[in-house]
Amino acid sequence: MSVTVHSLDKLKEELERWESNTLKKTLDKKPERMKRFMTESSRDIDPLYTPADIPQLDYLDDLGFPGEYPYTRGVHASGYRGRLWTMRMFAGFGTAEETNERFKYLLEQGNMGLSIAFDLPTLMGYDTDAPEALGEFGKCGVAVSSLQDMEILLADLPLDKVSTSMTINSPAPIIWAYYIAAAEKRGVPRAQLRGTTQNDILKEFTAQKEYIFPPKPSMRLVTDTIEFGTHEMPEWNTISISGYHIREAGSTAAQELAFTLADGLEYVRWALERGLDVDDFAPRLSFFFNVHNDFFEEIAKMRAARRIWAREMKETFGAKNPRSLLMRFHSQTAGVSLTAQQPEINIARVAIQALAAVLGGTQSLHTNSMDEALALPSAHAVKIALRTQQIIAHETGVTNTIDPLGGSYFIEKLTNDMEAEAYEYFRQIDELGGLIPAIEQGFIQQEIADAAFQHAMEVTNNERIIVGVNKYASTEPMQIPILEMDPEGHDKQVGRLQKLRLERDNDKVQEALTALADACEHNRNVMPYLIDAANAYATLGETVDVMREVFGEYREKAII
């Protein structure tokens, strides 16, 4: 990749000649169609990239080979020639029964793993019949208020054969305990369970805002899960460090990269302070990235992410196990990019985003459905989204070689720029005293808000075109089927929950919750106590209330 000083000087001379002659003559006849060419993150794009844009790039040090440090070109030596990425469609709505049927449908269509979406009350730690949950049942995911719901949700699903991802954060240890208890009741030992708990509380404080407890006790709970998983569940990823929601909140690609990695590094620090060895837990850390509209920028982001993580784990934390250096990540196409206008064209957006994820080297992928700006996905729409992945895998040829865009001058320049911008954010966070002080001072939140505002203004001013929204709009009526949930689902769920409270052994519930409170107060790992409470059929709301009493509740300070 490197060029000699002599040839680089010659290249620069020739580039200047081309710009002042060949390009200028063309532009004099026909000017460029836009005043400014930029990425989705408002990064200016030059008309041409050459080796002069990456003069310091050293192939072995900066790129290397797939499956070898610094993993820029991929974490697996054989890329997708060995095995395809996991096609893991995210699903969840209404009752546990309805979502269970959707999972069975997806597995029949070729889905390779389960991915559970929970409704807002569950995400916030409330039972379905809590006053705070009114009107939100099953709307953005499935309602899970107890082990009983989890058992129904997982009924007849092959937990010993597929991995399961759960998008849950503040109450993640509780929901994970439900999953463990449900699997063990089915005869599947916890040590054999494969999957991922999102469990990324830091991005909740900066982006998604589904937090319950203050930052420090929240981090203590995350560290409890890392410790428990390290000792008892070697096949489980206890955190999926998530940039997805940071991007959905309006960040740029580089901000998503920087803040996600900063979160990941903070989790490592807390686990080390707990006394864990980095090589014991780091191989089970995973990541989750958004894949937005800008094809090349997204690919560069993923390549930079692997390189930064490998270098930080090796050079900052002294990891010696090669698996500790691997950034393994799930990707999801950008929900925020989907439009309610002309929803069918979202199929094209998703296909391009999914292709970027594959060329960026993802290990797992969810493709959004065309109707998600309007409602939860219909079975018809979700099948098209899954088929999109299958077409990329089997018909496009992009899986035939490893990292096919590696070495592109444009891609490598973007990758370097992303890396440099991420390290600049790391520097600013360090100056503020670390990640949690940066969150408490509102620094990260403000950066994301500013980026979101800039993007919105570019759309408003027609500097950025959104097809079907501010250009090529249509007045034709929408004609796609929309998912309808069981209209009696809420009443069924509430009735089941009330019956559970009457029929369970309430003395056993109280005993388990008292033991949990004591563990929270005396800084013992909460996971064994949460599993006991799950097996006693303590509800989600009851369990969270006990923890809220000990840890308190977080209220974000307004940043003006």
N, C-alpha and C positions, 0 to 999 in steps of 0.2 A: 504494500500500500504506500510505503514511503517513497519519496522521489528525492533525487539529489538536489542540492542547492542550485547547481548550474541549470538542470532541467526545469526546476521550479521557476527560476528567473526567466528562462526562455518561455515557459508557459504563460507567465504573467504578461510578458510582452505581446505574445500572440493573442491573449485574451483581450488586451487593450486594443489591438489592431482589429479584432473581430467586432468589438463593441463600436468602435468609431467608424468602421467601414460597413461591413456586411449587415450588422444589426441596425445601424443608423439609417442606411438606405431603405431598409424594409419599413422602419418606423416612420420615416419621412413620407412614404407613400400611404401607409396605413398604420396609424397610431395604435397603441395597445388599447384593448377594449375596456380597461378599468384603470382608474387613477392609482389604485393600490391593490396589490396582490398580497394576501395574508392567510395565515392558517386559521383554524377555528378558534385558536387562542390569541388571535390578533398579532401573531408574530409575522413580521415582514418577510416576504419570499423574493429572492433574487431571480432574475430570468434564467440563469444558468449556474450550475455548480461543477467545479473541476477539482483536481487534486490540490489546487491552491487554497481551497477552503478547508482542507484538513491536513496541513503540512506536517503537524506533529504526530499524526496518527501512526502508531506502531502496531503492525498486524498482530504480533504474538502477545504484546502486553495489553492492547486495548480490545482486540477482537478474539484472538485465539481460535480454537476449534470447538465445534459443538460438543457438549459434555465435558469441557475442560475450562478451567479458570481463565478469564473472569466471566465466562458463561454468557457473553454478549450474544453469541450466535445460538444459544439454546442450552437447556439443562440436560437434554438427552442426546447422546452421541448419534443416534440414528434418526433423530427428528420424528416425523410422522411415518417414516418408512417402516419403523418397528411397530408402532401402534398409533391409532388416531387419538385425538383428544377425547375426553369424556363428554358426551352430549348430555348435558344435565339441565333439563327444562324446569324452571322455577314454577311452582304451582301451590295454590292454597286459596280456598274461599269457603264461606259458609260453615257448615258443620263438618265434623271429622269424617262422617260417612261420605259426603260429597267429594271431599278432597281425596279420600281413599280411592274412590272410583276414578277420579282424574289420573291418579298415579298409575293405576292398573292400565288405563287407556294409553298413557304415555309409554309405559314399558312395552305394551303390545306394538306400538309404533316405532320402536327402536331406541327409545330413551335408555341411556346407559347408567343413570344414577338418579336418586331422589333428591329433590331440593324443595324444602318446605318454607312457604310464606305464611306468616302468622298475622292475625288481624291486630288492629291498633290496641284494643284493650289488653290482649296478650302481650304485645310489645311493651306496654306501659305497666304490666304487672297487676292488671285488674281481672277479676272474674267476670264472666259474661253478664251476670245479674247485678254487678255493682252500679251505683248511680252514675259514676264517671264514664261507664261504658255505653250508656244509652245512645242508640242510633249508630253505633260503629261495629255492630256484630258482623263478622265475616266479610267485610267490605274490601279489605286489602290483603286478606289471607284467612287462614283457618283459625277458628277459635279453639284454644286449648286451655282449659281451666283446671285440669287435674290429670293424674295418671290415667284415669278412665278414658278421657278424651284421646290421650296418646295411644292407648291400646286399640281403640277403634280406628284411629288414623292409620296405624301401621298393620292392621289386620290383614293376614294372608300375603303381605309383602315380604320378599326374600331378604331379610335383614342380614343373613349370613352370606349373601352373594353380591349385594349391591352396596355402594357407599351412600351415605345420606348427609346432605348439607342442610343446616338449619340457620335461617337468617333471623337471629335473635340476639339481643345485646344486653341490655341492663338485667333482665331476668334470665340470662343465658344459663347460669349454673343450675337454676331450677328446672328449666325445660330440658337441659341435658340430663339431669337426674331422672326426669320422667322417661326419657328415651332409654337410658340404661336400665331402669327398672322394668320397663315394658319388654325390652329385649331379653333380659334375664328370666322373666316369667315365661317367655317363649322358649327358654332353653339355650339361648345364644349368650355365651359368656362375654363379659365386658371386654376382655382382652382381645376378642376376635372382631369386635365392632369396628367398622371402617366409616369414616365420615369427617365432617367439619362442623364446628360451631362457630358462627361468625364472631360473637363475643368480643367485638372491637369497640370498647366503650369510649375510647378517646375521640374517635370521629363522631360519636354522638354529641359530644360537647361542642364540636366545631361545625357540624353540618346537619345531621339528621334530627338532633334534639330529642331523641327518645331515651332520655336518661331518667334515673330515679334517685340514686344516691350521689353524694358529692364525689369529686374526682378521686381523692385518696382511698376511701373505702371501696370505691368501684374498682380501682386498680388492684387493691388487695384481693378482691374476689376473682379478678382475671388471673392473678398470680396463683391463687388457690387452684384454679382449673388447670393451669400449666403444670403445677406440681403434681396434682392428682393424675392427670393424663400421662405424665412422664413415668410415673411409677406403676400405673395400673392399666393404661389403655394405649399401648404402643402404636396402634394403627390409626389413632384418632388425631386429627388436627384441632388443637384446642382453641386456636384463634385463626380467623381469616381476616387479616389486616386489610381494611377495606378503603380503597380510594373511590369506589363506585359512588358512594353517597356524597363524598366531597365534590365530585364532578357534577353530580345531579344538582347540588346546591349552587352551582355557577362558577366553580373554579376553572382556571385554565388547565391544560394538560400538564404543564410543568408544576403548577401548584398541587394538582392531584398527586403527581409523582413525589414531590418534596414532602408534603404533609403526611402522605401514607407511609413513606419510609421513615419519617421522623417518629410516627406512632410506633412502627415496628421496632425501631431502635430503643424506644422507651420501654416497651414490653420486655425486651432483652435485659435492660438494666434492672428492672424490678425483679425478674426471675433470678438474675445473678445475686442481687441483694438478699434474696430468699435463701441462697446457698446452693442453688442448682448449678451444675456444670453446663456450660454453653453447648457442648456437644451431646448432652443428654436430651435437651429440649429443642434446640434450634432446628433439627431436621423435621420436626412436626409443625413448624410455623408455616402458614400459607398466606397467600395474598389474593386480593380480589380487585380487578381493575375495570373501569368503565371503558367502553370503546365507542368513541364519538364519530362524528362525520368526517373529520379530516384524516384521510386514509394514511398518508405518510407520517403525519405527526403522531398518530396513535401507535404505529409500528415502532417509531423511534423511541417513544415513551417506554414501551415494554422492553426494548433492548437496553436502554439506559438503566431501567430499574434492576435488571439482572446484574449488570456490571457494578452498580453502586452497592447493592446488597452484598454481593460476593466480597468486594473490597472491604466494606465496613466489618463484616463478620470476621474476615481474616486478619485485617490490620488493626482494627479497633478492639475487637473482643477476643482475638487470639484463637478462634475456632480452628481445630485441626482435622476434624472429620469432614471430608469433602461434601457430605450431604448437608452439613450445616451451612454451606455457602450457597446452596441452591435456592433460588427464588422460584417456587412453584406457585402458579396462580390460576385462578378461575377468572373468566371474563364474562361480561354481559353487555350486550349492545345498549346504546344510550336511550333510556326511557324518555329523558327530557327532550330528545330530538324528535320524538314522534309527534305528529300533528293530528288534531281532530278533523281538520279540513282534509278532504280527499284521503281517507285512511288507507286505501289500497296502495298508495305510493309509499307507505311506510315499509312495505315488503322490500322495495328496492333499497331504501335506507339501511334496513337491517341486513340485507345481503352484503352490502359493501362494508358495513361495520364488522360483520362476522368474518369476512375475508381478511380484513385488517388484523383481527384477533388471531387468526390462523397464521398469517405471515409474521405476526409478532411473536409467535411461539407459545400460545396459551396451552395449558394442560387440561382445561375444562371450559365449556362454553354454554351459555344460555342465550338464545336468540329471542328477542321480544316479538310479540304478536302485533299484527297491524292495527288491532282495535284497542290497544292499551291506553290510548289517550281518551277513550270513551268509557271503558268498563274493564272488568277483569276479562281475560281472554276466553273466547268461545273455543270449543273443541276444534272447530273448523280452522280458526285462526292459528291455534297453537300447533296444529298438524303442519300447516304451511311453514311456520317458523322452524319446526324441527326438520322438515324436508329441506329447508334452505341449507342447514348444516350438512345434511347428507349429500346434497348436490355438490357443495364445496369439497367434501371429502372424496367423493367418488367420480366426479365428472370434470373438474376444472384442471387437474394436473398439478395443482400447487403443492400437493403433498409428496410429489415424486423426488424432490431434492430438498436439502436442508438449508434453511435460511436463504431463500433465493434472492432476497434483496440486499443481503450483506455485501458491502463493498461499493454500493451506490454512493456516489459523492454526496448527493442530497441527503440520503438516509443517514450516512455517517456524520455529516455536519449537523443535522437535526439532533442526532443522538448525543453528540458532544455538547450542543447548546443546552439540551435538556439537563444533562448531567451538571453542567456549570450552574444553571439556574437553581437546581435542587440544592447544591452545596452553598449557594448564597443564602437560601432560606435557612439551611442548617445553621449558618453563621449568625443570622439575625435571631433565631430562636435561642441559641446559646447566649447571646448578649442580653436577652430578656430573662435569663436565669434558668432556662430549660423549658421543656414542653408544657408542663402543667402551669407554670407561671405565664407562659405565652398565651395559653388558653384562658386563664383567669383574667388576663389583661385585655383579652379580645383581639389580640393581634391576628391570629389565623382567621377568625370570623370576619374581621374587617377586610383582609386581603381577598377572601372569597367573595364578599359582598361587592367590593369594588370591581372585581372581574365580571361578576354577573351583571352589574349596572352597565359596564362598558359594552358588553355583548348586546344587551337589550337596546342600548342607544344606537348601536350599529345596525340592528335590524330595523328600528324605528326610522332611522335616517336613510334606509335603503342602501347603506354601505355593505350590508350583508344580506344575501338573498336566501329566503326560506321558501322553497317551491310550494305553491299552494296557499301561502300565507301572505307574503308581500309581493309576490309575482306569480303569474299563472294561476290566479285564483279561479274558482269555479262556483257556480250557483246551482249545479246539479244536485238533486237530493241524494243523500247517502243511502246506500242499499247494501248493508252488510248485517249479518245476524249478530245480536248482542246477547251475551250470557245472561241467563236469568237463574237466580238461586232459588232454592226451596223457600217459598214465602212463609212456611211454618217452621223454618229452621231455628229461628231465634227462640220461639216458644219451646221447641223440642229440647234445645240446649239448656235453657233455664230449668225446665222440668227435670232433666237428667241430673243437673247439678244439685237441685234441691233434694231430690231423692237420695243422691249420694251422701249428702250431709246427714240425712236421717238414718241411713242404713249402715254406715261405716262404724268402726269402733272409735268413738270420739275421745275416750280416755287415752287410747293409743295415739291419736292425732295430737292431743295436748301434750303428751309425754314427748313426742318427737319434736314438736315446736319449741318446747321448753329447753330441750337439749340443744336445738339449733341456736336459740337465743344465747345460751351459755357459750357455745362455740364462737359465735360472732363477738361477744364481749371479751373473750379471753384469747382471741387471735389464733384459734385452731382452724385448720383447714375445714371449710364448711361442706365439702362435697359428700363425705360419708353421712353427715347429718341430713343433707338435702335428699339423699337417696332413701334414708330411713323415713323422712317425712313424705316422700313420694309414695313409698310402699304402704304407708298408713292412710293414703288418699287425702292428705292435706291439700287444699286447693292452692292455686297460684296466688290468689289475693291474700289468703291467710298467711302463706309463707313470706310473701313480700312485706306484709304488715309487721311481722316479727323482725325482719331485717331492717325495715324503715325505722322501727323504734330504737334500734341500736345505732344505726349509721346516720340517721337523719335523712332529709330530702334536699335535693339541690335546687336552687333558684338562681338562674343566670343573671348576672348584672347587665343592665342595659348599657350598651356602648353607643354614644352619640358623637 
